[in-house]
Amino acid sequence: MRTVTHRRVVVTGIGCVSNIGNSVDATWASMKAGRSGVSPLRGFPQNEDWTVRFAGEIHDFNPSSVVDGREQKRIDRVALFAMVAADEAVRDCGFDLKNSGDPYRHGTIIGSGIGGVITMEDGHTKLLQTGPRRVSPFVVPRLMVNAAAGNVSIQFNLRGPSTSVASACASSGHAMGIAMQIIQRGDSDVMVAGGAEAAITPLTLSAFASMKALSTRNDDPPRASRPFDKDRDGFVLAEGSAVVVLEELEHARNRGARIYAELVGYGATGDAHHIAAPDEQGSGAFKAMEVALKDAEVNAAEVGYINAHGTSTPLGDRAEIAAVKRLFGAHAYKLAMSSTKSMTGHALGAAGGIETIPTIMSIYEGVLAPTINLDHPDEGFDLNFVANTPQEAKVNVALNNTFGFGGHNVSLVFKRYS
């Protein structure tokens, strides 16, 4: 039987494309400023029949510095997001993955909840309008959920473990947690991991709206995403990507890498309750956090910050708060907990990746990103939600929670490197 060595895993690079900034620096600056990226839709025409006419779209996205114009036509927006975020993360880590080391020791896991749905909708329209002979041969490689991981693998010559995760809104969390385990057990030295989503389309928006999952605050989009507030009425559909470079500690030390934080724990559970609604008691979320802390060998009292899943749905927010209070007890009132989805909206499978930025930065910079639009906390929501303005704090341990349709729950534990 092979021995699991549990080598230490650190974060040495971060990349991001979001609706509040097309880089990590821009995204983090917007988060600290409490800036919303939610606005009226531009991507496709709507009329009064649409109950939701806004989203967290990314504007002015130009991947040309990473992918040339001809190649862009062969790649869906979701994979382009991932490739741009991965390019930033790899440049940030300072290690030439493409030309250095053993490529079979470098891998990638990029999660996505939906994948190339833009390509799917466009391809179906083409089929109906012009017939089967006019459907593009690039439809399949564009729409595959694993296309983002495949393209990033090609982009950096990553020949080690390469796969994708599709677990709805928990996809990024699973991707990073599994990547951590791959390094821990010695199957890779470097993993490029995260998530991407580009699902603001007529079909997905109308489908989520039909489920009554989305906010309908059409008169004030920037204030529509309001986690923990008593006037919340649903989440805001968003898009984007975030990717981290995870690296075995000695590998990073040997090349003098900057280390943002150490990824020390991963907990994953299933609610086994309902395909689209959380267990109201938050039992799955509770267990995911408990397992993550045990995996990290960290006591609950050491946690200083939680980046909440906090989608702004009535049931989801309540279940997460119940889980936090149950797990942390009195310490729940000493730690801070915020939802940056209040600014970005909910980028589905990319959400957990994007939210690693404020989680890691709470440790690296000592600044806690706020929950904006939190004017009147709901009954029983009496924790420190970093309401509306950032807070300074020394954080040694931080959690990142992501929960998804299907009852998928992930909690990641990041720790100050020492």
Buried (B, 14 or more C-beta within 10 A) or exposed (E): EEEEEBBBBBBBBBBBBBBBBBBBBBBBEBBBBBBBBBBEBEBEEBEEEBBBBBBBBBEEBEBEEBBEEEEBEBBBBBBBBBBBBBBBBBEBBBBEBEEEBEBEBBBBBBBBBBBBBBBBBBBEEBBEEEEEEEBBEBBEBBBBBBBBBBBBBEBBEBBBBBBBBBBBBBBBBBBBBBBBBBBBBBBBBBBBBBBBBBBBBBBBBBEBBEEEBBBBBBEEBBBBBBBBBEEBBBBBBBBBBBBBBBBBBEBBEEBEBBBBBBBBBBBBBBBEBEEEBBBEBBBBBBBBBBBBBEBBEBEBEBBBBBBBBBBBBEBBBBBBBBBBBBBBEEBBEEBBBBBBBBBBBBBBBBBBBBBBBBBBBBBBBEBBBBBBBBEEBBEEBEBBBBBEEBBEBEBBBBBBBBBBBBBBBBBBBBBBBE
